[in-house]
Amino acid sequence: MRRFLPIAALALLAACATSRPPAPEPDPMTDPTIIGAVNDAAVQGSIEAEHGAIVGRNIGRVAGVLAAVFGGPERESLDDTIDRYRDTRDAFETAGAAIGLAHGATEGAKRGFEVDQRFAELHAMKGVTVFRPYPDMIDVYLDDPSLAKDVKAVFDAHPGWIIDVGTERESDRIVLHCQLR
């Protein structure tokens, strides 16, 4: 046992010394990532969780009154009846929030994934520089104006995109602002 620890320590040291350095972290503004899916899942999930909690609380009030009036033993204290009402109301509110969160996160991730896919397609094109100022928006800088048709072709099969054409102030490069509705 005494010889095992020094040998294990040397093996661990050798393994750590020969390991590869970590890969550089991607920049979500210029490199294809899943930032759109994650962001939209979080945003839409929290919005729908809030709405689900409101609906669940309203349903929980009715269910709590029914549980307080008709549930429990024949003789009990007023505190026990109020606790049963609160527990039932809170359970429905939590369930509504959970259902809203799950639905919103799923729908938001689908929407964000659409943005991520278009960003990756544009990132692979030559003569095009893409930048993501917001998770649901893509700015496309064109070196050649004839590439505008190719860029718009990326979005043609995918409805719901707003493409605004502009120019960069410092140079003559065309800028396309692409945002998913």
NUMAR-430962 format. One record per residue (C-alpha): residue number from 1; residue in three letters; chain; x, y, z. Coordinates in Angstrom, 1 decimal. Layout:
residues N
+-----+---------+--------+--------+--------+--------+
| num | residuo | cadena |      X |      Y |      Z |
+-----+---------+--------+--------+--------+--------+
| NUM |     ala |      A |      X |      Y |      Z |
...
+-----+---------+--------+--------+--------+--------+
This chain:
residues 181
+-----+---------+--------+--------+--------+--------+
| num | residuo | cadena |      X |      Y |      Z |
+-----+---------+--------+--------+--------+--------+
|   1 |     met |      A |    0.0 |    0.0 |    0.0 |
|   2 |     arg |      A |    2.9 |    2.4 |    0.7 |
|   3 |     arg |      A |    4.3 |    1.9 |   -2.8 |
|   4 |     phe |      A |    0.9 |    2.4 |   -4.4 |
|   5 |     leu |      A |    0.4 |    6.1 |   -3.5 |
|   6 |     pro |      A |    3.7 |    7.3 |   -5.0 |
|   7 |     ile |      A |    3.2 |    5.3 |   -8.1 |
|   8 |     ala |      A |   -0.4 |    6.6 |   -8.5 |
|   9 |     ala |      A |    0.8 |   10.2 |   -7.9 |
|  10 |     leu |      A |    3.5 |    9.8 |  -10.6 |
|  11 |     ala |      A |    0.9 |    8.3 |  -13.0 |
|  12 |     leu |      A |   -1.5 |   11.2 |  -12.4 |
|  13 |     leu |      A |    1.3 |   13.7 |  -12.8 |
|  14 |     ala |      A |    2.3 |   12.1 |  -16.1 |
|  15 |     ala |      A |   -1.3 |   12.1 |  -17.4 |
|  16 |     cys |      A |   -1.8 |   15.8 |  -16.5 |
|  17 |     ala |      A |    1.5 |   16.8 |  -18.1 |
|  18 |     thr |      A |    0.8 |   15.1 |  -21.4 |
|  19 |     ser |      A |   -2.8 |   16.2 |  -21.8 |
|  20 |     arg |      A |   -3.8 |   18.6 |  -24.5 |
|  21 |     pro |      A |   -4.5 |   22.2 |  -23.7 |
|  22 |     pro |      A |   -8.2 |   23.2 |  -23.7 |
|  23 |     ala |      A |   -9.7 |   24.3 |  -27.0 |
|  24 |     pro |      A |  -10.3 |   28.1 |  -27.2 |
|  25 |     glu |      A |  -13.8 |   29.1 |  -26.3 |
|  26 |     pro |      A |  -15.9 |   30.2 |  -29.2 |
|  27 |     asp |      A |  -17.1 |   33.8 |  -29.4 |
|  28 |     pro |      A |  -20.9 |   33.6 |  -29.7 |
|  29 |     met |      A |  -21.0 |   36.9 |  -31.6 |
|  30 |     thr |      A |  -18.8 |   35.7 |  -34.5 |
|  31 |     asp |      A |  -18.7 |   31.9 |  -34.3 |
|  32 |     pro |      A |  -21.6 |   29.4 |  -34.8 |
|  33 |     thr |      A |  -22.9 |   28.3 |  -31.4 |
|  34 |     ile |      A |  -26.2 |   27.4 |  -29.8 |
|  35 |     ile |      A |  -26.6 |   30.7 |  -28.1 |
|  36 |     gly |      A |  -29.8 |   31.5 |  -29.9 |
|  37 |     ala |      A |  -31.5 |   28.3 |  -28.8 |
|  38 |     val |      A |  -30.3 |   28.7 |  -25.2 |
|  39 |     asn |      A |  -31.3 |   32.4 |  -25.0 |
|  40 |     asp |      A |  -34.7 |   31.9 |  -26.6 |
|  41 |     ala |      A |  -35.5 |   28.9 |  -24.5 |
|  42 |     ala |      A |  -34.7 |   30.9 |  -21.3 |
|  43 |     val |      A |  -36.6 |   33.9 |  -22.4 |
|  44 |     gln |      A |  -39.7 |   32.2 |  -23.7 |
|  45 |     gly |      A |  -39.6 |   29.6 |  -20.9 |
|  46 |     ser |      A |  -39.7 |   32.3 |  -18.2 |
|  47 |     ile |      A |  -42.5 |   34.2 |  -19.9 |
|  48 |     glu |      A |  -44.7 |   31.2 |  -20.3 |
|  49 |     ala |      A |  -43.8 |   30.0 |  -16.8 |
|  50 |     glu |      A |  -45.1 |   33.2 |  -15.4 |
|  51 |     his |      A |  -48.3 |   32.9 |  -17.4 |
|  52 |     gly |      A |  -48.7 |   29.3 |  -16.3 |
|  53 |     ala |      A |  -48.2 |   30.2 |  -12.7 |
|  54 |     ile |      A |  -51.0 |   32.8 |  -13.0 |
|  55 |     val |      A |  -53.4 |   30.3 |  -14.5 |
|  56 |     gly |      A |  -52.3 |   27.7 |  -12.0 |
|  57 |     arg |      A |  -52.9 |   30.0 |   -9.1 |
|  58 |     asn |      A |  -56.4 |   30.9 |  -10.3 |
|  59 |     ile |      A |  -57.3 |   27.2 |  -10.7 |
|  60 |     gly |      A |  -55.6 |   26.5 |   -7.4 |
|  61 |     arg |      A |  -57.8 |   29.0 |   -5.6 |
|  62 |     val |      A |  -60.9 |   27.1 |   -6.7 |
|  63 |     ala |      A |  -59.4 |   23.7 |   -6.0 |
|  64 |     gly |      A |  -58.1 |   25.0 |   -2.6 |
|  65 |     val |      A |  -61.5 |   26.2 |   -1.5 |
|  66 |     leu |      A |  -63.0 |   22.8 |   -2.5 |
|  67 |     ala |      A |  -60.2 |   21.0 |   -0.6 |
|  68 |     ala |      A |  -60.7 |   23.2 |    2.4 |
|  69 |     val |      A |  -64.5 |   22.7 |    2.5 |
|  70 |     phe |      A |  -64.8 |   19.1 |    1.5 |
|  71 |     gly |      A |  -61.5 |   17.6 |    2.5 |
|  72 |     gly |      A |  -60.1 |   16.5 |    5.8 |
|  73 |     pro |      A |  -61.6 |   15.0 |    8.9 |
|  74 |     glu |      A |  -65.0 |   16.0 |   10.3 |
|  75 |     arg |      A |  -63.5 |   18.0 |   13.1 |
|  76 |     glu |      A |  -60.3 |   20.0 |   12.7 |
|  77 |     ser |      A |  -58.9 |   23.3 |   13.5 |
|  78 |     leu |      A |  -59.3 |   26.4 |   11.3 |
|  79 |     asp |      A |  -55.5 |   26.4 |   10.9 |
|  80 |     asp |      A |  -55.5 |   22.9 |    9.3 |
|  81 |     thr |      A |  -58.3 |   24.0 |    6.9 |
|  82 |     ile |      A |  -56.3 |   27.1 |    5.9 |
|  83 |     asp |      A |  -53.1 |   25.0 |    5.5 |
|  84 |     arg |      A |  -54.9 |   22.5 |    3.2 |
|  85 |     tyr |      A |  -56.2 |   25.5 |    1.1 |
|  86 |     arg |      A |  -52.7 |   27.0 |    0.8 |
|  87 |     asp |      A |  -51.0 |   23.6 |    0.0 |
|  88 |     thr |      A |  -53.6 |   22.9 |   -2.8 |
|  89 |     arg |      A |  -53.3 |   26.4 |   -4.2 |
|  90 |     asp |      A |  -49.5 |   26.3 |   -4.2 |
|  91 |     ala |      A |  -49.4 |   22.9 |   -5.8 |
|  92 |     phe |      A |  -51.6 |   24.0 |   -8.7 |
|  93 |     glu |      A |  -49.5 |   27.2 |   -9.1 |
|  94 |     thr |      A |  -46.3 |   25.2 |   -9.2 |
|  95 |     ala |      A |  -47.7 |   22.7 |  -11.7 |
|  96 |     gly |      A |  -48.9 |   25.6 |  -13.9 |
|  97 |     ala |      A |  -45.5 |   27.2 |  -13.8 |
|  98 |     ala |      A |  -43.7 |   23.9 |  -14.6 |
|  99 |     ile |      A |  -46.0 |   23.2 |  -17.6 |
| 100 |     gly |      A |  -45.5 |   26.8 |  -18.9 |
| 101 |     leu |      A |  -41.7 |   26.6 |  -18.5 |
| 102 |     ala |      A |  -41.5 |   23.2 |  -20.3 |
| 103 |     his |      A |  -43.7 |   24.4 |  -23.2 |
| 104 |     gly |      A |  -42.0 |   27.8 |  -23.5 |
| 105 |     ala |      A |  -38.5 |   26.4 |  -23.3 |
| 106 |     thr |      A |  -39.2 |   23.9 |  -26.0 |
| 107 |     glu |      A |  -40.8 |   26.4 |  -28.4 |
| 108 |     gly |      A |  -38.0 |   29.0 |  -27.6 |
| 109 |     ala |      A |  -35.3 |   26.5 |  -28.3 |
| 110 |     lys |      A |  -36.9 |   25.6 |  -31.7 |
| 111 |     arg |      A |  -37.0 |   29.3 |  -32.6 |
| 112 |     gly |      A |  -33.4 |   29.9 |  -31.4 |
| 113 |     phe |      A |  -32.2 |   26.9 |  -33.2 |
| 114 |     glu |      A |  -33.5 |   28.3 |  -36.5 |
| 115 |     val |      A |  -31.3 |   31.4 |  -35.9 |
| 116 |     asp |      A |  -28.3 |   29.3 |  -35.1 |
| 117 |     gln |      A |  -28.7 |   27.2 |  -38.3 |
| 118 |     arg |      A |  -29.0 |   30.3 |  -40.5 |
| 119 |     phe |      A |  -25.9 |   31.8 |  -38.7 |
| 120 |     ala |      A |  -23.9 |   28.6 |  -39.3 |
| 121 |     glu |      A |  -24.9 |   28.6 |  -43.0 |
| 122 |     leu |      A |  -23.8 |   32.2 |  -43.5 |
| 123 |     his |      A |  -20.6 |   31.7 |  -41.5 |
| 124 |     ala |      A |  -19.6 |   29.0 |  -44.0 |
| 125 |     met |      A |  -20.0 |   31.3 |  -47.1 |
| 126 |     lys |      A |  -17.0 |   33.0 |  -48.7 |
| 127 |     gly |      A |  -17.0 |   36.8 |  -49.0 |
| 128 |     val |      A |  -19.4 |   37.2 |  -46.1 |
| 129 |     thr |      A |  -18.7 |   38.3 |  -42.6 |
| 130 |     val |      A |  -21.4 |   37.6 |  -40.0 |
| 131 |     phe |      A |  -21.9 |   39.2 |  -36.6 |
| 132 |     arg |      A |  -24.5 |   38.5 |  -34.0 |
| 133 |     pro |      A |  -25.3 |   41.6 |  -32.0 |
| 134 |     tyr |      A |  -28.3 |   39.9 |  -30.3 |
| 135 |     pro |      A |  -29.1 |   36.2 |  -30.0 |
| 136 |     asp |      A |  -32.0 |   36.6 |  -32.4 |
| 137 |     met |      A |  -30.4 |   38.9 |  -34.9 |
| 138 |     ile |      A |  -27.7 |   38.4 |  -37.6 |
| 139 |     asp |      A |  -25.8 |   41.2 |  -39.3 |
| 140 |     val |      A |  -24.2 |   40.2 |  -42.6 |
| 141 |     tyr |      A |  -21.4 |   42.2 |  -44.1 |
| 142 |     leu |      A |  -20.9 |   41.6 |  -47.8 |
| 143 |     asp |      A |  -17.6 |   42.1 |  -49.6 |
| 144 |     asp |      A |  -19.3 |   41.9 |  -53.0 |
| 145 |     pro |      A |  -22.9 |   43.2 |  -53.6 |
| 146 |     ser |      A |  -23.6 |   40.2 |  -55.9 |
| 147 |     leu |      A |  -23.6 |   38.0 |  -52.8 |
| 148 |     ala |      A |  -26.8 |   39.6 |  -51.5 |
| 149 |     lys |      A |  -28.8 |   37.1 |  -53.6 |
| 150 |     asp |      A |  -26.9 |   34.1 |  -52.1 |
| 151 |     val |      A |  -27.5 |   35.4 |  -48.6 |
| 152 |     lys |      A |  -31.2 |   36.0 |  -49.2 |
| 153 |     ala |      A |  -31.4 |   32.5 |  -50.6 |
| 154 |     val |      A |  -30.4 |   31.1 |  -47.2 |
| 155 |     phe |      A |  -33.5 |   32.7 |  -45.8 |
| 156 |     asp |      A |  -36.0 |   32.1 |  -48.7 |
| 157 |     ala |      A |  -37.0 |   28.6 |  -47.6 |
| 158 |     his |      A |  -37.5 |   29.7 |  -44.0 |
| 159 |     pro |      A |  -40.4 |   32.1 |  -43.5 |
| 160 |     gly |      A |  -40.5 |   34.6 |  -40.7 |
| 161 |     trp |      A |  -37.3 |   36.5 |  -41.3 |
| 162 |     ile |      A |  -37.1 |   40.3 |  -41.7 |
| 163 |     ile |      A |  -34.1 |   41.4 |  -43.8 |
| 164 |     asp |      A |  -33.3 |   45.1 |  -43.7 |
| 165 |     val |      A |  -30.6 |   46.3 |  -46.2 |
| 166 |     gly |      A |  -28.2 |   49.1 |  -45.3 |
| 167 |     thr |      A |  -24.6 |   50.2 |  -45.8 |
| 168 |     glu |      A |  -21.7 |   50.5 |  -43.5 |
| 169 |     arg |      A |  -20.7 |   54.1 |  -42.9 |
| 170 |     glu |      A |  -16.9 |   53.7 |  -43.1 |
| 171 |     ser |      A |  -16.8 |   51.7 |  -46.3 |
| 172 |     asp |      A |  -19.0 |   50.6 |  -49.2 |
| 173 |     arg |      A |  -19.8 |   47.2 |  -47.8 |
| 174 |     ile |      A |  -23.5 |   46.3 |  -47.8 |
| 175 |     val |      A |  -25.0 |   45.3 |  -44.5 |
| 176 |     leu |      A |  -28.0 |   43.0 |  -44.2 |
| 177 |     his |      A |  -29.8 |   43.0 |  -40.8 |
| 178 |     cys |      A |  -31.6 |   39.7 |  -40.5 |
| 179 |     gln |      A |  -34.0 |   39.1 |  -37.6 |
| 180 |     leu |      A |  -36.5 |   36.3 |  -36.9 |
| 181 |     arg |      A |  -40.0 |   37.6 |  -36.1 |
+-----+---------+--------+--------+--------+--------+
